[in-house]
């Protein structure tokens, strides 16, 4: 498969590479202690992201520049 733009930084990402994230949506059951169980009935979206970009975004380190295609 050809590369596609990363959904978070805009730089090329190969969807077939190990460790690449694919956007998924579905249903998560709430737990008594907060959080949730695994995603039920997942629907895969045609969006991909580098693992490093997802890691930075989840830690709040993704900058506005990166969101609009600038270099990390």
PDB file of N, CA, C and O in Angstrom:
ATOM      1  N   UNK A   1       0.852  -1.184   0.000  1.00  0.00           N
ATOM      2  CA  UNK A   1       0.000   0.000   0.000  1.00  0.00           C
ATOM      3  C   UNK A   1       0.893   1.241   0.000  1.00  0.00           C
ATOM      4  O   UNK A   1       1.947   1.251   0.636  1.00  0.00           O
ATOM      5  N   UNK A   2       0.485   2.250  -0.689  1.00  0.00           N
ATOM      6  CA  UNK A   2       1.223   3.505  -0.743  1.00  0.00           C
ATOM      7  C   UNK A   2       1.099   4.252   0.580  1.00  0.00           C
ATOM      8  O   UNK A   2       0.239   3.936   1.403  1.00  0.00           O
ATOM      9  N   UNK A   3       1.946   5.223   0.774  1.00  0.00           N
ATOM     10  CA  UNK A   3       1.856   6.011   1.994  1.00  0.00           C
ATOM     11  C   UNK A   3       0.660   6.962   1.923  1.00  0.00           C
ATOM     12  O   UNK A   3       0.184   7.320   0.845  1.00  0.00           O
ATOM     13  N   UNK A   4       0.201   7.350   3.087  1.00  0.00           N
ATOM     14  CA  UNK A   4      -0.900   8.308   3.224  1.00  0.00           C
ATOM     15  C   UNK A   4      -0.457   9.352   4.245  1.00  0.00           C
ATOM     16  O   UNK A   4       0.468   9.095   5.016  1.00  0.00           O
ATOM     17  N   UNK A   5      -1.090  10.516   4.270  1.00  0.00           N
ATOM     18  CA  UNK A   5      -0.712  11.520   5.266  1.00  0.00           C
ATOM     19  C   UNK A   5      -1.106  11.080   6.678  1.00  0.00           C
ATOM     20  O   UNK A   5      -2.205  10.568   6.890  1.00  0.00           O
ATOM     21  N   UNK A   6      -0.216  11.279   7.627  1.00  0.00           N
ATOM     22  CA  UNK A   6      -0.535  11.033   9.034  1.00  0.00           C
ATOM     23  C   UNK A   6      -1.655  11.986   9.432  1.00  0.00           C
ATOM     24  O   UNK A   6      -1.603  13.174   9.114  1.00  0.00           O
ATOM     25  N   UNK A   7      -2.659  11.475  10.120  1.00  0.00           N
ATOM     26  CA  UNK A   7      -3.805  12.295  10.531  1.00  0.00           C
ATOM     27  C   UNK A   7      -3.415  13.369  11.549  1.00  0.00           C
ATOM     28  O   UNK A   7      -4.167  14.321  11.755  1.00  0.00           O
ATOM     29  N   UNK A   8      -2.247  13.228  12.189  1.00  0.00           N
ATOM     30  CA  UNK A   8      -1.853  14.180  13.220  1.00  0.00           C
ATOM     31  C   UNK A   8      -0.766  15.158  12.787  1.00  0.00           C
ATOM     32  O   UNK A   8      -0.771  16.315  13.208  1.00  0.00           O
ATOM     33  N   UNK A   9       0.170  14.701  11.947  1.00  0.00           N
ATOM     34  CA  UNK A   9       1.261  15.607  11.549  1.00  0.00           C
ATOM     35  C   UNK A   9       1.282  15.911  10.061  1.00  0.00           C
ATOM     36  O   UNK A   9       1.921  16.873   9.635  1.00  0.00           O
ATOM     37  N   UNK A  10       0.589  15.102   9.262  1.00  0.00           N
ATOM     38  CA  UNK A  10       0.527  15.341   7.827  1.00  0.00           C
ATOM     39  C   UNK A  10       1.675  14.736   7.032  1.00  0.00           C
ATOM     40  O   UNK A  10       1.634  14.750   5.802  1.00  0.00           O
ATOM     41  N   UNK A  11       2.690  14.209   7.690  1.00  0.00           N
ATOM     42  CA  UNK A  11       3.810  13.585   6.992  1.00  0.00           C
ATOM     43  C   UNK A  11       3.426  12.178   6.565  1.00  0.00           C
ATOM     44  O   UNK A  11       2.522  11.589   7.158  1.00  0.00           O
ATOM     45  N   UNK A  12       4.086  11.619   5.549  1.00  0.00           N
ATOM     46  CA  UNK A  12       3.725  10.292   5.043  1.00  0.00           C
ATOM     47  C   UNK A  12       3.859   9.195   6.102  1.00  0.00           C
ATOM     48  O   UNK A  12       4.782   9.191   6.917  1.00  0.00           O
ATOM     49  N   UNK A  13       2.913   8.275   6.056  1.00  0.00           N
ATOM     50  CA  UNK A  13       2.928   7.100   6.928  1.00  0.00           C
ATOM     51  C   UNK A  13       2.470   5.909   6.085  1.00  0.00           C
ATOM     52  O   UNK A  13       1.559   6.032   5.266  1.00  0.00           O
ATOM     53  N   UNK A  14       3.108   4.758   6.291  1.00  0.00           N
ATOM     54  CA  UNK A  14       2.732   3.547   5.573  1.00  0.00           C
ATOM     55  C   UNK A  14       1.751   2.762   6.455  1.00  0.00           C
ATOM     56  O   UNK A  14       2.145   2.269   7.512  1.00  0.00           O
ATOM     57  N   UNK A  15       0.496   2.639   6.046  1.00  0.00           N
ATOM     58  CA  UNK A  15      -0.506   1.931   6.852  1.00  0.00           C
ATOM     59  C   UNK A  15      -0.165   0.466   7.130  1.00  0.00           C
ATOM     60  O   UNK A  15      -0.712  -0.131   8.057  1.00  0.00           O
ATOM     61  N   UNK A  16       0.731  -0.113   6.334  1.00  0.00           N
ATOM     62  CA  UNK A  16       1.073  -1.521   6.529  1.00  0.00           C
ATOM     63  C   UNK A  16       2.234  -1.723   7.499  1.00  0.00           C
ATOM     64  O   UNK A  16       2.571  -2.863   7.820  1.00  0.00           O
ATOM     65  N   UNK A  17       2.845  -0.652   7.968  1.00  0.00           N
ATOM     66  CA  UNK A  17       3.969  -0.768   8.892  1.00  0.00           C
ATOM     67  C   UNK A  17       3.491  -1.179  10.281  1.00  0.00           C
ATOM     68  O   UNK A  17       2.405  -0.797  10.717  1.00  0.00           O
ATOM     69  N   UNK A  18       4.314  -1.961  10.963  1.00  0.00           N
ATOM     70  CA  UNK A  18       3.987  -2.347  12.335  1.00  0.00           C
ATOM     71  C   UNK A  18       4.014  -1.126  13.240  1.00  0.00           C
ATOM     72  O   UNK A  18       4.861  -0.248  13.076  1.00  0.00           O
ATOM     73  N   UNK A  19       3.100  -1.064  14.183  1.00  0.00           N
ATOM     74  CA  UNK A  19       3.065   0.020  15.145  1.00  0.00           C
ATOM     75  C   UNK A  19       2.296   1.254  14.703  1.00  0.00           C
ATOM     76  O   UNK A  19       2.111   2.178  15.496  1.00  0.00           O
ATOM     77  N   UNK A  20       1.847   1.289  13.466  1.00  0.00           N
ATOM     78  CA  UNK A  20       1.062   2.427  12.972  1.00  0.00           C
ATOM     79  C   UNK A  20      -0.348   2.320  13.535  1.00  0.00           C
ATOM     80  O   UNK A  20      -0.906   1.227  13.631  1.00  0.00           O
ATOM     81  N   UNK A  21      -0.918   3.452  13.904  1.00  0.00           N
ATOM     82  CA  UNK A  21      -2.271   3.469  14.467  1.00  0.00           C
ATOM     83  C   UNK A  21      -3.307   3.724  13.377  1.00  0.00           C
ATOM     84  O   UNK A  21      -3.065   4.478  12.434  1.00  0.00           O
ATOM     85  N   UNK A  22      -4.460   3.084  13.523  1.00  0.00           N
ATOM     86  CA  UNK A  22      -5.605   3.344  12.658  1.00  0.00           C
ATOM     87  C   UNK A  22      -6.734   3.859  13.538  1.00  0.00           C
ATOM     88  O   UNK A  22      -7.030   3.284  14.586  1.00  0.00           O
ATOM     89  N   UNK A  23      -7.365   4.955  13.101  1.00  0.00           N
ATOM     90  CA  UNK A  23      -8.480   5.507  13.882  1.00  0.00           C
ATOM     91  C   UNK A  23      -9.622   4.495  13.880  1.00  0.00           C
ATOM     92  O   UNK A  23      -9.998   3.949  12.842  1.00  0.00           O
ATOM     93  N   UNK A  24     -10.157   4.263  15.069  1.00  0.00           N
ATOM     94  CA  UNK A  24     -11.238   3.307  15.256  1.00  0.00           C
ATOM     95  C   UNK A  24     -12.283   3.923  16.172  1.00  0.00           C
ATOM     96  O   UNK A  24     -11.942   4.611  17.134  1.00  0.00           O
ATOM     97  N   UNK A  25     -13.532   3.683  15.881  1.00  0.00           N
ATOM     98  CA  UNK A  25     -14.583   4.132  16.805  1.00  0.00           C
ATOM     99  C   UNK A  25     -15.474   2.949  17.109  1.00  0.00           C
ATOM    100  O   UNK A  25     -15.581   2.013  16.316  1.00  0.00           O
ATOM    101  N   UNK A  26     -16.100   2.999  18.244  1.00  0.00           N
ATOM    102  CA  UNK A  26     -16.958   1.898  18.665  1.00  0.00           C
ATOM    103  C   UNK A  26     -17.573   2.190  20.021  1.00  0.00           C
ATOM    104  O   UNK A  26     -17.715   3.348  20.416  1.00  0.00           O
ATOM    105  N   UNK A  27     -17.930   1.150  20.716  1.00  0.00           N
ATOM    106  CA  UNK A  27     -18.625   1.269  21.991  1.00  0.00           C
ATOM    107  C   UNK A  27     -17.742   0.747  23.123  1.00  0.00           C
ATOM    108  O   UNK A  27     -17.164  -0.336  23.028  1.00  0.00           O
ATOM    109  N   UNK A  28     -17.646   1.539  24.201  1.00  0.00           N
ATOM    110  CA  UNK A  28     -16.849   1.159  25.369  1.00  0.00           C
ATOM    111  C   UNK A  28     -17.770   1.127  26.580  1.00  0.00           C
ATOM    112  O   UNK A  28     -18.478   2.095  26.857  1.00  0.00           O
ATOM    113  N   UNK A  29     -17.759   0.011  27.299  1.00  0.00           N
ATOM    114  CA  UNK A  29     -18.596  -0.138  28.492  1.00  0.00           C
ATOM    115  C   UNK A  29     -17.898   0.505  29.684  1.00  0.00           C
ATOM    116  O   UNK A  29     -16.719   0.251  29.930  1.00  0.00           O
ATOM    117  N   UNK A  30     -18.627   1.338  30.421  1.00  0.00           N
ATOM    118  CA  UNK A  30     -18.069   1.992  31.597  1.00  0.00           C
ATOM    119  C   UNK A  30     -17.817   0.985  32.706  1.00  0.00           C
ATOM    120  O   UNK A  30     -18.590   0.047  32.902  1.00  0.00           O
ATOM    121  N   UNK A  31     -16.718   1.194  33.432  1.00  0.00           N
ATOM    122  CA  UNK A  31     -16.395   0.361  34.588  1.00  0.00           C
ATOM    123  C   UNK A  31     -16.656   1.159  35.854  1.00  0.00           C
ATOM    124  O   UNK A  31     -16.680   2.390  35.831  1.00  0.00           O
ATOM    125  N   UNK A  32     -16.849   0.455  36.950  1.00  0.00           N
ATOM    126  CA  UNK A  32     -17.165   1.127  38.218  1.00  0.00           C
ATOM    127  C   UNK A  32     -16.029   2.035  38.682  1.00  0.00           C
ATOM    128  O   UNK A  32     -16.289   3.064  39.305  1.00  0.00           O
ATOM    129  N   UNK A  33     -14.784   1.680  38.396  1.00  0.00           N
ATOM    130  CA  UNK A  33     -13.649   2.498  38.821  1.00  0.00           C
ATOM    131  C   UNK A  33     -13.263   3.557  37.818  1.00  0.00           C
ATOM    132  O   UNK A  33     -12.213   4.183  37.961  1.00  0.00           O
ATOM    133  N   UNK A  34     -14.078   3.776  36.809  1.00  0.00           N
ATOM    134  CA  UNK A  34     -13.746   4.719  35.743  1.00  0.00           C
ATOM    135  C   UNK A  34     -13.105   3.973  34.588  1.00  0.00           C
ATOM    136  O   UNK A  34     -12.858   2.770  34.676  1.00  0.00           O
ATOM    137  N   UNK A  35     -12.847   4.667  33.540  1.00  0.00           N
ATOM    138  CA  UNK A  35     -12.253   4.017  32.367  1.00  0.00           C
ATOM    139  C   UNK A  35     -13.264   3.125  31.682  1.00  0.00           C
ATOM    140  O   UNK A  35     -14.471   3.262  31.882  1.00  0.00           O
ATOM    141  N   UNK A  36     -12.761   2.213  30.875  1.00  0.00           N
ATOM    142  CA  UNK A  36     -13.671   1.349  30.159  1.00  0.00           C
ATOM    143  C   UNK A  36     -13.006   0.062  29.715  1.00  0.00           C
ATOM    144  O   UNK A  36     -11.789  -0.095  29.808  1.00  0.00           O
ATOM    145  N   UNK A  37     -13.820  -0.845  29.236  1.00  0.00           N
ATOM    146  CA  UNK A  37     -13.343  -2.116  28.713  1.00  0.00           C
ATOM    147  C   UNK A  37     -12.956  -1.921  27.254  1.00  0.00           C
ATOM    148  O   UNK A  37     -13.001  -0.801  26.746  1.00  0.00           O
ATOM    149  N   UNK A  38     -12.581  -2.988  26.584  1.00  0.00           N
ATOM    150  CA  UNK A  38     -12.181  -2.901  25.187  1.00  0.00           C
ATOM    151  C   UNK A  38     -13.324  -2.392  24.307  1.00  0.00           C
ATOM    152  O   UNK A  38     -14.484  -2.377  24.717  1.00  0.00           O
ATOM    153  N   UNK A  39     -12.975  -1.984  23.115  1.00  0.00           N
ATOM    154  CA  UNK A  39     -13.956  -1.423  22.181  1.00  0.00           C
ATOM    155  C   UNK A  39     -14.777  -2.545  21.562  1.00  0.00           C
ATOM    156  O   UNK A  39     -14.227  -3.475  20.971  1.00  0.00           O
ATOM    157  N   UNK A  40     -16.100  -2.452  21.703  1.00  0.00           N
ATOM    158  CA  UNK A  40     -17.016  -3.416  21.093  1.00  0.00           C
ATOM    159  C   UNK A  40     -17.528  -2.838  19.771  1.00  0.00           C
ATOM    160  O   UNK A  40     -17.677  -1.623  19.635  1.00  0.00           O
ATOM    161  N   UNK A  41     -17.786  -3.689  18.828  1.00  0.00           N
ATOM    162  CA  UNK A  41     -18.281  -3.293  17.500  1.00  0.00           C
ATOM    163  C   UNK A  41     -17.404  -2.197  16.886  1.00  0.00           C
ATOM    164  O   UNK A  41     -17.918  -1.153  16.486  1.00  0.00           O
ATOM    165  N   UNK A  42     -16.083  -2.422  16.805  1.00  0.00           N
ATOM    166  CA  UNK A  42     -15.205  -1.383  16.265  1.00  0.00           C
ATOM    167  C   UNK A  42     -15.470  -1.114  14.789  1.00  0.00           C
ATOM    168  O   UNK A  42     -15.756  -2.030  14.018  1.00  0.00           O
ATOM    169  N   UNK A  43     -15.372   0.132  14.416  1.00  0.00           N
ATOM    170  CA  UNK A  43     -15.488   0.550  13.021  1.00  0.00           C
ATOM    171  C   UNK A  43     -14.176   1.235  12.657  1.00  0.00           C
ATOM    172  O   UNK A  43     -13.833   2.273  13.223  1.00  0.00           O
ATOM    173  N   UNK A  44     -13.452   0.659  11.723  1.00  0.00           N
ATOM    174  CA  UNK A  44     -12.157   1.188  11.312  1.00  0.00           C
ATOM    175  C   UNK A  44     -12.365   2.354  10.346  1.00  0.00           C
ATOM    176  O   UNK A  44     -13.114   2.248   9.374  1.00  0.00           O
ATOM    177  N   UNK A  45     -11.699   3.446  10.627  1.00  0.00           N
ATOM    178  CA  UNK A  45     -11.763   4.631   9.779  1.00  0.00           C
ATOM    179  C   UNK A  45     -10.536   4.648   8.868  1.00  0.00           C
ATOM    180  O   UNK A  45      -9.503   4.095   9.244  1.00  0.00           O
ATOM    181  N   UNK A  46     -10.610   5.256   7.699  1.00  0.00           N
ATOM    182  CA  UNK A  46      -9.458   5.308   6.793  1.00  0.00           C
ATOM    183  C   UNK A  46      -8.479   6.424   7.169  1.00  0.00           C
ATOM    184  O   UNK A  46      -8.078   7.216   6.317  1.00  0.00           O
ATOM    185  N   UNK A  47      -8.101   6.481   8.434  1.00  0.00           N
ATOM    186  CA  UNK A  47      -7.140   7.466   8.918  1.00  0.00           C
ATOM    187  C   UNK A  47      -6.033   6.737   9.654  1.00  0.00           C
ATOM    188  O   UNK A  47      -6.289   5.773  10.377  1.00  0.00           O
ATOM    189  N   UNK A  48      -4.789   7.201   9.470  1.00  0.00           N
ATOM    190  CA  UNK A  48      -3.618   6.541  10.019  1.00  0.00           C
ATOM    191  C   UNK A  48      -2.724   7.560  10.690  1.00  0.00           C
ATOM    192  O   UNK A  48      -2.738   8.736  10.326  1.00  0.00           O
ATOM    193  N   UNK A  49      -1.936   7.118  11.676  1.00  0.00           N
ATOM    194  CA  UNK A  49      -1.022   8.023  12.368  1.00  0.00           C
ATOM    195  C   UNK A  49       0.219   7.273  12.833  1.00  0.00           C
ATOM    196  O   UNK A  49       0.165   6.086  13.154  1.00  0.00           O
ATOM    197  N   UNK A  50       1.339   7.994  12.862  1.00  0.00           N
ATOM    198  CA  UNK A  50       2.580   7.430  13.401  1.00  0.00           C
ATOM    199  C   UNK A  50       2.389   7.142  14.887  1.00  0.00           C
ATOM    200  O   UNK A  50       1.654   7.854  15.571  1.00  0.00           O
ATOM    201  N   UNK A  51       3.047   6.106  15.382  1.00  0.00           N
ATOM    202  CA  UNK A  51       2.937   5.793  16.811  1.00  0.00           C
ATOM    203  C   UNK A  51       3.480   6.946  17.654  1.00  0.00           C
ATOM    204  O   UNK A  51       2.927   7.248  18.712  1.00  0.00           O
ATOM    205  N   UNK A  52       4.549   7.590  17.202  1.00  0.00           N
ATOM    206  CA  UNK A  52       5.106   8.722  17.939  1.00  0.00           C
ATOM    207  C   UNK A  52       4.147   9.894  18.018  1.00  0.00           C
ATOM    208  O   UNK A  52       4.078  10.574  19.042  1.00  0.00           O
ATOM    209  N   UNK A  53       3.409  10.135  16.948  1.00  0.00           N
ATOM    210  CA  UNK A  53       2.427  11.230  16.951  1.00  0.00           C
ATOM    211  C   UNK A  53       1.295  10.949  17.932  1.00  0.00           C
ATOM    212  O   UNK A  53       0.863  11.842  18.661  1.00  0.00           O
ATOM    213  N   UNK A  54       0.808   9.692  17.950  1.00  0.00           N
ATOM    214  CA  UNK A  54      -0.260   9.322  18.881  1.00  0.00           C
ATOM    215  C   UNK A  54       0.247   9.431  20.314  1.00  0.00           C
ATOM    216  O   UNK A  54      -0.468   9.901  21.198  1.00  0.00           O
ATOM    217  N   UNK A  55       1.480   8.997  20.539  1.00  0.00           N
ATOM    218  CA  UNK A  55       2.072   9.080  21.873  1.00  0.00           C
ATOM    219  C   UNK A  55       2.165  10.527  22.336  1.00  0.00           C
ATOM    220  O   UNK A  55       1.765  10.847  23.456  1.00  0.00           O
ATOM    221  N   UNK A  56       2.691  11.408  21.482  1.00  0.00           N
ATOM    222  CA  UNK A  56       2.805  12.828  21.849  1.00  0.00           C
ATOM    223  C   UNK A  56       1.432  13.458  22.073  1.00  0.00           C
ATOM    224  O   UNK A  56       1.250  14.229  23.015  1.00  0.00           O
ATOM    225  N   UNK A  57       0.469  13.136  21.214  1.00  0.00           N
ATOM    226  CA  UNK A  57      -0.873  13.706  21.351  1.00  0.00           C
ATOM    227  C   UNK A  57      -1.532  13.243  22.651  1.00  0.00           C
ATOM    228  O   UNK A  57      -2.210  14.026  23.316  1.00  0.00           O
ATOM    229  N   UNK A  58      -1.334  11.968  23.015  1.00  0.00           N
ATOM    230  CA  UNK A  58      -1.956  11.462  24.237  1.00  0.00           C
ATOM    231  C   UNK A  58      -1.336  12.068  25.492  1.00  0.00           C
ATOM    232  O   UNK A  58      -1.966  12.096  26.549  1.00  0.00           O
ATOM    233  N   UNK A  59      -0.101  12.552  25.373  1.00  0.00           N
ATOM    234  CA  UNK A  59       0.575  13.203  26.497  1.00  0.00           C
ATOM    235  C   UNK A  59       0.395  14.724  26.472  1.00  0.00           C
ATOM    236  O   UNK A  59       0.873  15.426  27.364  1.00  0.00           O
ATOM    237  N   UNK A  60      -0.293  15.221  25.451  1.00  0.00           N
ATOM    238  CA  UNK A  60      -0.517  16.659  25.340  1.00  0.00           C
ATOM    239  C   UNK A  60       0.676  17.404  24.766  1.00  0.00           C
ATOM    240  O   UNK A  60       0.784  18.621  24.922  1.00  0.00           O
ATOM    241  N   UNK A  61       1.582  16.675  24.098  1.00  0.00           N
ATOM    242  CA  UNK A  61       2.788  17.300  23.562  1.00  0.00           C
ATOM    243  C   UNK A  61       2.695  17.658  22.097  1.00  0.00           C
ATOM    244  O   UNK A  61       3.636  18.237  21.554  1.00  0.00           O
ATOM    245  N   UNK A  62       1.598  17.337  21.435  1.00  0.00           N
ATOM    246  CA  UNK A  62       1.453  17.664  20.023  1.00  0.00           C
ATOM    247  C   UNK A  62       1.162  19.151  19.911  1.00  0.00           C
ATOM    248  O   UNK A  62       0.234  19.655  20.544  1.00  0.00           O
ATOM    249  N   UNK A  63       1.946  19.851  19.113  1.00  0.00           N
ATOM    250  CA  UNK A  63       1.796  21.305  19.005  1.00  0.00           C
ATOM    251  C   UNK A  63       0.827  21.683  17.892  1.00  0.00           C
ATOM    252  O   UNK A  63       0.490  20.859  17.042  1.00  0.00           O
ATOM    253  N   UNK A  64       0.393  22.908  17.905  1.00  0.00           N
ATOM    254  CA  UNK A  64      -0.466  23.414  16.841  1.00  0.00           C
ATOM    255  C   UNK A  64       0.243  23.309  15.493  1.00  0.00           C
ATOM    256  O   UNK A  64      -0.390  22.994  14.486  1.00  0.00           O
ATOM    257  N   UNK A  65       1.550  23.570  15.464  1.00  0.00           N
ATOM    258  CA  UNK A  65       2.306  23.484  14.215  1.00  0.00           C
ATOM    259  C   UNK A  65       2.207  22.096  13.631  1.00  0.00           C
ATOM    260  O   UNK A  65       1.991  21.948  12.428  1.00  0.00           O
ATOM    261  N   UNK A  66       2.359  21.070  14.459  1.00  0.00           N
ATOM    262  CA  UNK A  66       2.264  19.697  13.977  1.00  0.00           C
ATOM    263  C   UNK A  66       0.877  19.362  13.464  1.00  0.00           C
ATOM    264  O   UNK A  66       0.738  18.611  12.498  1.00  0.00           O
ATOM    265  N   UNK A  67      -0.145  19.907  14.093  1.00  0.00           N
ATOM    266  CA  UNK A  67      -1.512  19.640  13.654  1.00  0.00           C
ATOM    267  C   UNK A  67      -1.755  20.133  12.241  1.00  0.00           C
ATOM    268  O   UNK A  67      -2.625  19.612  11.543  1.00  0.00           O
ATOM    269  N   UNK A  68      -0.992  21.137  11.808  1.00  0.00           N
ATOM    270  CA  UNK A  68      -1.191  21.711  10.476  1.00  0.00           C
ATOM    271  C   UNK A  68      -0.040  21.386   9.535  1.00  0.00           C
ATOM    272  O   UNK A  68       0.230  22.139   8.600  1.00  0.00           O
ATOM    273  N   UNK A  69       0.646  20.256   9.781  1.00  0.00           N
ATOM    274  CA  UNK A  69       1.616  19.748   8.837  1.00  0.00           C
ATOM    275  C   UNK A  69       3.049  20.199   9.053  1.00  0.00           C
ATOM    276  O   UNK A  69       3.908  19.883   8.230  1.00  0.00           O
ATOM    277  N   UNK A  70       3.345  20.930  10.131  1.00  0.00           N
ATOM    278  CA  UNK A  70       4.722  21.323  10.399  1.00  0.00           C
ATOM    279  C   UNK A  70       5.524  20.136  10.923  1.00  0.00           C
ATOM    280  O   UNK A  70       4.949  19.126  11.329  1.00  0.00           O
ATOM    281  N   UNK A  71       6.838  20.256  10.915  1.00  0.00           N
ATOM    282  CA  UNK A  71       7.673  19.168  11.407  1.00  0.00           C
ATOM    283  C   UNK A  71       7.622  19.103  12.919  1.00  0.00           C
ATOM    284  O   UNK A  71       7.609  20.143  13.578  1.00  0.00           O
ATOM    285  N   UNK A  72       7.591  17.886  13.493  1.00  0.00           N
ATOM    286  CA  UNK A  72       7.566  17.732  14.944  1.00  0.00           C
ATOM    287  C   UNK A  72       8.841  18.252  15.581  1.00  0.00           C
ATOM    288  O   UNK A  72       8.988  18.198  16.802  1.00  0.00           O
TER     289      UNK A  72
END
